[in-house]
Amino acid sequence: MLTAGYRDAAADERADLCIVNTCTVTAEGDAKSRQLVRRLARDNPAARIVVMGCYATRAPDEVASLPGVTEVVTDKRELPDWLTRAGVSQVPSGISTFAGRQRAFVKVQDGCLLNCSFCIIPQVRPGLASRPAAEIVAEVARLVANGYHEVVLTGIHLGHYGVDMNRGREKSAWLRLSHLLERLVELPGEFRIRLSSIEATEVTRELVEVMAAHPRRIAPHVHLALQSGSDAVLQRMRRRGGAQRYLDRCRLVQRALDLPAITTDIIVGFPGETEAEFAETLALAREVGFAKIHAFTYSPRRGTDAARLSDQVPAAIKAARYERLVELDRELQQAFQRRLLGRELNLLVETPVPARSGWMQGTACRSVSVRVAGGAELRRQLVRVAAVEMDATGLVGELCRPEACEPGKTARASGL
């Protein structure tokens, strides 16, 4: 849009055009999207408001009825036409910058073919669509050249990257996520790649081998959505694989990588979940030793099969189980962070530490928050630190001198 003569509206300036990209994963996502549109219409009464994204696809009439909405884009394939009408003569193939963000996010794939009983996304993004590798490589190179030192690869079903392009090809000519990573790690510059959420069943040996071969270029971190540690619940969720297969993939990652961070999503209180089934989830979480659990309380999503199940778990039971899972998450996070003490970490410095002058904080390669002494000159930089202390808010690091932290070796805090 900037190439068509638009610019960001100042904080005290009313906008002429507002673009809202919506989410519909949960009913709360819908509600937040509506709230945002209403607020934009109130604060910018003369603006054109264009709404796109999954909520716009799922309920276009509902979105169109919101105040100020002048256009609803229900299919992202319509975006080039819309951009042309908005005055963009050359539609870009990717992005070059992220306003206000220290990390860059590159979407490499869209669509999901799975049929999880709780998820609405396959209904609004049903077809797989992978971006050409050359286009992704060019976008990442552009972002690195613009000063981004961490690039997160995202997708609705990241592990299915390339599946749609491989149809009809000989297996020797297939393109998968591991092949894309092999191309990206060869780019020049000081940066690292992080994978967003991926299905455990798609953690292949080839993928892990590429990660293991490039420990500084690819963050030793995988986010493997578990949802439940009970085979019975997983079957009701229509999740692929079972608890043992999930554990096997985690062990594959842990054997191949140097103390990797494994993070996950878990849904508490899925219809029919018993106390014994919930206990299986807690036990599996302990066995894996997650670095972080994103805990969610199940809420029925209209239009999904799970919402029609009769054995919904009472709210009080869901709330109590949620608190138990959050407590386990705190315990596991602390255990994982203790294992990092004295080790060298590659830290992306992001923001000042609130209420502590002269300190910055960021995200380490193993997806933990680390604070380090320093000023704004460190922002967005990749720095090597040794984890020397742990408190209730995370790890404290000290910047490494070249002779104190050597690649592939454990840092000695006493030598800093």
KAQUI-V359073 format. One record per residue. N is the residue number from 1. PSI is psi in degrees with one decimal (NA if undefined). D_FIRST is the distance of its C-alpha to the first C-alpha in Angstrom with 2 decimals. Layout:
N/PSI/D_FIRST, N/PSI/D_FIRST
//
This chain:
1/-31.4/0.00, 2/-33.1/3.81, 3/-16.4/5.35, 4/8.9/5.20, 5/-1.1/6.92, 6/159.9/5.69, 7/160.4/7.72, 8/135.8/9.63, 9/139.2/12.56, 10/164.7/15.88, 11/-34.5/18.58, 12/19.1/20.51, 13/138.2/17.79, 14/138.3/16.96, 15/152.8/13.43, 16/-26.1/12.44, 17/130.7/10.31, 18/128.9/11.41, 19/125.3/10.68, 20/121.2/13.93, 21/117.1/14.92, 22/164.2/18.70, 23/148.9/21.86, 24/20.2/25.19, 25/-40.7/27.49, 26/165.7/29.67, 27/-32.1/30.42, 28/-37.2/29.36, 29/-42.7/25.85, 30/-46.7/25.78, 31/-42.2/27.17, 32/-35.8/24.69, 33/-44.0/21.79, 34/-42.8/23.57, 35/-41.9/24.28, 36/-44.0/20.69, 37/-44.3/19.67, 38/-40.6/22.73, 39/-42.1/22.06, 40/-41.0/18.53, 41/-36.6/20.15, 42/-42.1/22.96, 43/-19.2/21.06, 44/70.0/18.45, 45/-21.7/20.71, 46/1.7/18.71, 47/151.0/15.36, 48/130.2/14.15, 49/119.1/14.40, 50/127.5/13.21, 51/133.7/15.35, 52/-172.7/15.52, 53/-174.5/17.65, 54/-38.8/21.42, 55/-39.8/22.62, 56/-34.4/20.67, 57/-41.7/22.34, 58/-38.8/25.72, 59/66.7/25.99, 60/-37.6/23.58, 61/-39.5/26.03, 62/-42.9/26.50, 63/-41.8/22.81, 64/-24.3/22.47, 65/-7.6/25.37, 66/150.7/23.74, 67/136.2/23.17, 68/-10.1/19.98, 69/122.1/18.61, 70/-20.5/17.44, 71/142.2/16.45, 72/120.7/17.51, 73/108.3/16.21, 74/-15.2/19.45, 75/124.9/18.89, 76/-17.7/16.10, 77/-13.8/17.14, 78/-11.4/15.67, 79/-43.5/12.04, 80/-41.0/11.74, 81/-42.5/13.28, 82/-43.3/11.14, 83/-38.0/7.84, 84/-43.3/10.09, 85/-27.7/11.29, 86/-1.9/8.07, 87/5.1/8.06, 88/110.7/6.41, 89/-33.8/9.81, 90/107.2/10.06, 91/122.5/9.25, 92/154.1/9.78, 93/-5.3/13.05, 94/-166.6/12.50, 95/163.4/11.25, 96/-16.5/12.26, 97/160.0/12.61, 98/112.7/13.47, 99/125.6/13.46, 100/5.8/17.10, 101/146.5/18.51, 102/-17.4/21.18, 103/152.3/21.06, 104/144.5/18.53, 105/125.0/18.57, 106/116.1/18.34, 107/120.2/18.97, 108/-11.9/21.41, 109/151.8/22.90, 110/155.4/22.64, 111/153.5/25.49, 112/133.1/29.02, 113/-2.9/32.39, 114/167.9/34.49, 115/47.0/36.21, 116/135.2/36.77, 117/-16.3/38.50, 118/-5.4/36.51, 119/133.7/32.94, 120/-16.0/30.73, 121/-43.4/27.97, 122/-20.7/29.75, 123/-25.7/29.72, 124/-17.4/25.95, 125/66.3/25.15, 126/-23.5/28.35, 127/139.8/27.54, 128/140.0/27.12, 129/108.6/24.25, 130/140.5/24.13, 131/147.6/21.54, 132/140.6/23.18, 133/-40.5/24.59, 134/-37.0/23.42, 135/-40.3/19.74, 136/-45.5/20.40, 137/-42.9/22.43, 138/-38.9/19.79, 139/-43.8/17.21, 140/-43.0/19.96, 141/-39.5/21.01, 142/-41.2/17.62, 143/-41.5/17.58, 144/-42.0/21.21, 145/-26.6/20.63, 146/10.6/18.12, 147/9.1/20.97, 148/128.7/20.96, 149/-2.7/24.57, 150/129.8/24.41, 151/122.5/22.45, 152/121.9/23.20, 153/126.2/23.36, 154/165.5/22.74, 155/156.3/23.38, 156/-36.7/24.98, 157/76.1/28.06, 158/-38.6/27.55, 159/-13.4/31.13, 160/13.5/30.64, 161/130.8/28.18, 162/-17.0/29.38, 163/-44.0/31.80, 164/-32.9/30.15, 165/-16.9/29.97, 166/-9.5/33.61, 167/127.5/35.15, 168/-3.3/37.74, 169/154.1/37.68, 170/147.3/40.64, 171/-32.0/40.45, 172/-17.5/40.64, 173/5.6/37.28, 174/150.7/35.48, 175/121.9/32.28, 176/179.7/32.14, 177/-37.7/30.50, 178/-37.2/33.22, 179/-39.1/32.44, 180/-43.5/28.75, 181/-40.5/29.88, 182/-34.1/32.32, 183/-37.9/29.61, 184/-36.4/27.35, 185/-16.5/30.27, 186/-8.2/30.92, 187/144.9/27.73, 188/161.2/28.58, 189/165.1/27.77, 190/100.0/28.85, 191/165.6/27.15, 192/158.8/28.23, 193/138.6/27.16, 194/139.8/27.79, 195/139.2/28.13, 196/-160.0/27.09, 197/137.0/29.48, 198/147.9/31.64, 199/138.3/34.67, 200/-34.8/37.96, 201/-15.5/39.23, 202/9.7/36.53, 203/92.0/37.55, 204/162.6/39.32, 205/-36.9/41.62, 206/-42.7/39.33, 207/-46.5/36.41, 208/-36.7/38.69, 209/-40.4/40.17, 210/-42.8/36.84, 211/-42.3/36.12, 212/-31.5/39.65, 213/-15.7/39.41, 214/65.3/36.39, 215/-25.2/37.08, 216/-24.9/35.01, 217/-32.1/32.00, 218/121.8/31.88, 219/133.4/32.45, 220/65.7/35.81, 221/128.6/34.37, 222/138.6/34.05, 223/106.2/33.12, 224/106.7/35.44, 225/120.1/35.32, 226/-51.4/38.97, 227/-45.9/38.89, 228/149.8/42.72, 229/9.0/45.61, 230/126.3/47.89, 231/-37.3/48.34, 232/-42.7/49.32, 233/-42.0/46.15, 234/-36.5/44.01, 235/-41.5/45.74, 236/-29.8/44.98, 237/-12.9/41.34, 238/42.6/41.48, 239/144.3/40.25, 240/142.5/41.04, 241/176.0/43.81, 242/-171.6/45.92, 243/-41.1/46.53, 244/-39.5/48.58, 245/-38.5/46.05, 246/-46.7/43.38, 247/-39.6/45.77, 248/-40.8/46.56, 249/-36.6/42.92, 250/-41.6/42.70, 251/-36.2/45.89, 252/-46.7/44.51, 253/-44.2/41.59, 254/-30.8/43.97, 255/-35.4/46.43, 256/-32.2/43.96, 257/158.6/41.81, 258/102.9/43.00, 259/63.2/42.98, 260/155.0/39.68, 261/126.1/37.93, 262/117.3/37.93, 263/164.9/36.01, 264/169.8/36.00, 265/137.5/35.38, 266/131.7/38.48, 267/126.3/38.91, 268/135.9/41.93, 269/29.7/43.97, 270/147.9/42.95, 271/129.2/45.24, 272/-3.4/48.77, 273/123.6/48.26, 274/169.9/51.71, 275/-38.6/52.70, 276/-39.0/53.87, 277/-38.4/50.58, 278/-37.7/48.69, 279/-34.2/51.19, 280/-37.1/50.33, 281/-45.9/46.69, 282/-41.5/47.82, 283/-41.9/50.18, 284/-38.6/47.61, 285/-41.5/45.17, 286/-40.4/48.00, 287/-39.5/48.92, 288/-41.2/45.43, 289/55.6/45.01, 290/145.7/41.34, 291/-23.9/39.39, 292/135.9/37.44, 293/123.2/37.72, 294/105.1/34.95, 295/137.5/37.26, 296/139.9/36.43, 297/128.2/38.79, 298/133.2/38.77, 299/134.6/37.61, 300/132.8/37.92, 301/113.2/34.70, 302/132.1/35.22, 303/-6.1/35.15, 304/156.9/36.42, 305/-36.4/40.01, 306/-30.2/40.70, 307/-20.3/40.13, 308/-2.6/43.07, 309/142.9/45.49, 310/-24.2/48.39, 311/58.0/49.20, 312/139.4/46.44, 313/132.7/47.25, 314/146.2/48.15, 315/-38.9/45.61, 316/-38.6/48.14, 317/-42.1/48.78, 318/-43.2/45.09, 319/-41.0/44.63, 320/-41.0/47.66, 321/-36.4/46.58, 322/-45.3/43.10, 323/-37.3/44.75, 324/-38.8/46.98, 325/-40.1/44.08, 326/-38.9/42.20, 327/-41.1/45.42, 328/-38.5/45.75, 329/-45.4/42.18, 330/-42.9/43.11, 331/-45.2/46.24, 332/-38.6/44.55, 333/-46.0/41.77, 334/-39.9/44.48, 335/-41.8/46.51, 336/-42.2/43.65, 337/-35.3/42.79, 338/-34.7/46.49, 339/-19.3/46.50, 340/-12.6/43.79, 341/133.1/45.87, 342/-3.4/46.90, 343/154.9/44.34, 344/135.2/41.65, 345/145.2/38.11, 346/113.8/34.82, 347/128.6/32.74, 348/112.6/29.03, 349/130.2/29.16, 350/-53.4/26.54, 351/159.5/27.61, 352/150.0/30.61, 353/124.7/33.54, 354/134.2/33.86, 355/24.4/36.88, 356/93.9/37.95, 357/141.0/37.23, 358/13.6/37.05, 359/144.4/36.03, 360/160.4/32.89, 361/158.1/32.28, 362/-169.1/30.40, 363/125.9/30.67, 364/167.5/33.27, 365/-33.5/33.31, 366/25.8/35.53, 367/28.2/33.11, 368/152.7/35.17, 369/134.1/34.27, 370/136.0/35.94, 371/143.3/36.44, 372/144.6/37.26, 373/132.1/38.39, 374/172.1/35.83, 375/-167.8/33.24, 376/-16.9/29.53, 377/-17.4/29.86, 378/-13.7/30.19, 379/133.5/26.85, 380/3.3/24.92, 381/150.5/27.93, 382/121.1/30.13, 383/152.5/33.69, 384/127.8/37.02, 385/157.2/39.03, 386/130.9/42.33, 387/114.1/42.56, 388/-13.6/45.54, 389/153.4/45.63, 390/135.2/44.59, 391/-167.8/44.51, 392/-21.0/43.32, 393/-0.2/39.67, 394/-156.6/39.46, 395/150.0/40.35, 396/132.5/40.91, 397/159.4/40.39, 398/137.2/41.60, 399/137.6/39.86, 400/136.1/41.75, 401/152.9/43.50, 402/-37.6/43.36, 403/-11.2/47.00, 404/-33.2/46.72, 405/111.6/44.16, 406/144.4/44.44, 407/132.5/42.21, 408/4.3/43.71, 409/156.3/46.25, 410/134.8/46.81, 411/145.4/46.27, 412/111.1/49.30, 413/-33.2/48.47, 414/-16.7/51.77, 415/9.4/50.80, 416/NA/47.69
//
